[in-house]
Amino acid sequence: MTTLKCAVIGLGMGQSHIRGYQGHPDAEVVAIADLNEELLKSKGDEFGIPGRYTSVDEMFEKEKLDIVSIATPNSLHKPFALAALAHGAHVLCEKPMAMNAEEAQEMLDAAEKAGKRIMINFSFRFNDASWGIKDQVKGGRLGDVYTGRTRWLRRDGFPGFGGWFGTKKLSGGGPLIDLGVHRIDLALWLLDYPEPEWVLGRIHERIGQPRAKEVGKTFDVEDYASAMITFKNGMTLQVEASWAGHIQNKEDMETTLIGTKAGLCQRNVQGGYGFEGFIFSTENGCQLDVEMKGGSAPKSAQWHYVDSILNDKPHVATGAEGMTIMKILDGIYQSAEKGEPIKIG
Ligand SMILES: NC(=O)c1ccc[n+]([C@@H]2O[C@H](COP(=O)([O-])OP(=O)(O)OC[C@H]3O[C@@H](n4cnc5c(N)ncnc54)[C@H](O)[C@@H]3O)[C@@H](O)[C@H]2O)c1
């Protein structure tokens, strides 16, 4: 069996990419890249990776790679993806795909030209609760889904002040592009990505910016966003994302979808990162709540990508889906800026 040679750029979230590849018997992480030399050495030693680079260009000169994971600040997703594709590698890019839809389109064009794949790490699909519900929805169990709500709210969970997450030119935005991206993707993936049409959005900068100002740090993104998305099939989806707000739990993630035959809910358990999934229906005059138990989710996004490439099968979380999400996010930010709905499809 062929072994795919993988590289990971960026060693924060990138560490989970390394673990994901190392969990597949036919993938080998041969190189890592990060500007932080200490991190490069410690993670290189911990994971036993021979190629270590502070320069991504040098990595591409010296290594022959099949897959490159990009887990850097969002502003570097596009340039590193274009470089990886030009090198002849498939790309697994962290979410959000890019800073905006225009950049995402450049990445899609480059992948097509190179004849290579792009996958986006919508990692919250890869748990049994999500995967189990998806299997149920595939069989038409919900009937015609006409509305839903998807959200990720934190009570007080800023990724720091003064760093790239809170600096718009490096991140593209705040919790909407950071957290909302996952929950919008989950809702759309469950429904096979219906085509969005209109977006009405609002963002608020009530908590983060004043707090950052007090400590003299940069923070020029929102701390809360809400939106209504309408779809060409008539469906509506409400969205909420925040890094801070006065709610009970530390962290609330929930996606509900309501159809003519049944509804569903995927949510985190007790404010943490474990998930549960339910289907709700009424049958023979009886209200049924069905809980997903166990499931068949792939071990990780990386495992799924390697498996799909080796077996020449389509992968999920495609660049085209990443692009649809970028159009929605652009629409929400534009709508918030202009104070009017934005047509995106
Ligand atoms: N899928 C998920 O659940 C998930 C979770 C966290 C973060 N992310 C995404 O992962 C990406 C990285 O986020 P993070 O939390 O790991 O950030 P981070 O700041 O912890 O790590 C980013 C790393 O990139 C390195 N880096 C920066 N510029 C570089 C360059 N020019 N060349 C090489 N390395 C460079 C930094 O030194 C740092 O180690 C973001 O796009 C974020 O949205 C996704």
Ligand as a Chemical Component Dictionary entry (heavy atoms), coordinates in Angstrom:
data_LIG
# 
_chem_comp.id                   LIG 
_chem_comp.type                 NON-POLYMER 
_chem_comp.pdbx_formal_charge   0 
_chem_comp.three_letter_code    LIG 
# 
loop_
_chem_comp_atom.comp_id 
_chem_comp_atom.atom_id 
_chem_comp_atom.alt_atom_id 
_chem_comp_atom.type_symbol 
_chem_comp_atom.charge 
_chem_comp_atom.model_Cartn_x 
_chem_comp_atom.model_Cartn_y 
_chem_comp_atom.model_Cartn_z 
_chem_comp_atom.pdbx_ordinal 
LIG N1  N1  N 0  -11.139 23.031 13.464 1  
LIG C1  C1  C 0  -11.082 23.478 14.708 2  
LIG O1  O1  O 0  -11.796 23.028 15.579 3  
LIG C2  C2  C 0  -10.093 24.567 15.046 4  
LIG C3  C3  C 0  -9.733  24.836 16.379 5  
LIG C4  C4  C 0  -8.787  25.842 16.621 6  
LIG C5  C5  C 0  -8.261  26.577 15.571 7  
LIG N2  N2  N 1  -8.643  26.313 14.299 8  
LIG C6  C6  C 0  -8.084  27.053 13.158 9  
LIG O2  O2  O 0  -6.709  26.705 13.039 10 
LIG C7  C7  C 0  -5.957  27.814 12.587 11 
LIG C8  C8  C 0  -4.855  28.096 13.597 12 
LIG O3  O3  O 0  -5.456  28.399 14.845 13 
LIG P1  P1  P 0  -4.657  28.104 16.220 14 
LIG O4  O4  O 0  -5.648  28.187 17.309 15 
LIG O5  O5  O -1 -3.841  26.885 16.064 16 
LIG O6  O6  O 0  -3.706  29.387 16.256 17 
LIG P2  P2  P 0  -2.330  29.504 17.009 18 
LIG O7  O7  O 0  -1.984  30.947 17.017 19 
LIG O8  O8  O 0  -2.374  28.743 18.285 20 
LIG O9  O9  O 0  -1.298  28.713 16.070 21 
LIG C9  C9  C 0  -0.923  29.188 14.808 22 
LIG C10 C10 C 0  0.516   28.754 14.554 23 
LIG O10 O10 O 0  0.878   29.216 13.243 24 
LIG C11 C11 C 0  2.226   29.630 13.302 25 
LIG N3  N3  N 0  2.522   30.554 12.204 26 
LIG C12 C12 C 0  2.145   31.842 12.077 27 
LIG N4  N4  N 0  2.664   32.366 10.941 28 
LIG C13 C13 C 0  3.356   31.373 10.342 29 
LIG C14 C14 C 0  4.125   31.306 9.142  30 
LIG N5  N5  N 0  4.290   32.374 8.335  31 
LIG N6  N6  N 0  4.731   30.129 8.839  32 
LIG C15 C15 C 0  4.595   29.057 9.654  33 
LIG N7  N7  N 0  3.886   29.069 10.815 34 
LIG C16 C16 C 0  3.287   30.228 11.136 35 
LIG C17 C17 C 0  2.349   30.303 14.660 36 
LIG O11 O11 O 0  3.710   30.397 15.089 37 
LIG C18 C18 C 0  1.510   29.400 15.544 38 
LIG O12 O12 O 0  2.281   28.396 16.171 39 
LIG C19 C19 C 0  -6.948  28.968 12.428 40 
LIG O13 O13 O 0  -7.352  29.042 11.093 41 
LIG C20 C20 C 0  -8.115  28.557 13.316 42 
LIG O14 O14 O 0  -9.343  29.092 12.869 43 
LIG C21 C21 C 0  -9.544  25.334 14.029 44 
# 
loop_
_chem_comp_bond.comp_id 
_chem_comp_bond.atom_id_1 
_chem_comp_bond.atom_id_2 
_chem_comp_bond.value_order 
_chem_comp_bond.pdbx_ordinal 
LIG N1  C1  SING 1  
LIG C1  O1  DOUB 2  
LIG C1  C2  SING 3  
LIG C2  C3  SING 4  
LIG C2  C21 DOUB 5  
LIG C3  C4  DOUB 6  
LIG C4  C5  SING 7  
LIG C5  N2  DOUB 8  
LIG N2  C6  SING 9  
LIG N2  C21 SING 10 
LIG C6  O2  SING 11 
LIG C6  C20 SING 12 
LIG O2  C7  SING 13 
LIG C7  C8  SING 14 
LIG C7  C19 SING 15 
LIG C8  O3  SING 16 
LIG O3  P1  SING 17 
LIG P1  O4  DOUB 18 
LIG P1  O5  SING 19 
LIG P1  O6  SING 20 
LIG O6  P2  SING 21 
LIG P2  O7  DOUB 22 
LIG P2  O8  SING 23 
LIG P2  O9  SING 24 
LIG O9  C9  SING 25 
LIG C9  C10 SING 26 
LIG C10 O10 SING 27 
LIG C10 C18 SING 28 
LIG O10 C11 SING 29 
LIG C11 N3  SING 30 
LIG C11 C17 SING 31 
LIG N3  C12 SING 32 
LIG N3  C16 SING 33 
LIG C12 N4  DOUB 34 
LIG N4  C13 SING 35 
LIG C13 C14 SING 36 
LIG C13 C16 DOUB 37 
LIG C14 N5  SING 38 
LIG C14 N6  DOUB 39 
LIG N6  C15 SING 40 
LIG C15 N7  DOUB 41 
LIG N7  C16 SING 42 
LIG C17 O11 SING 43 
LIG C17 C18 SING 44 
LIG C18 O12 SING 45 
LIG C19 O13 SING 46 
LIG C19 C20 SING 47 
LIG C20 O14 SING 48 
# 
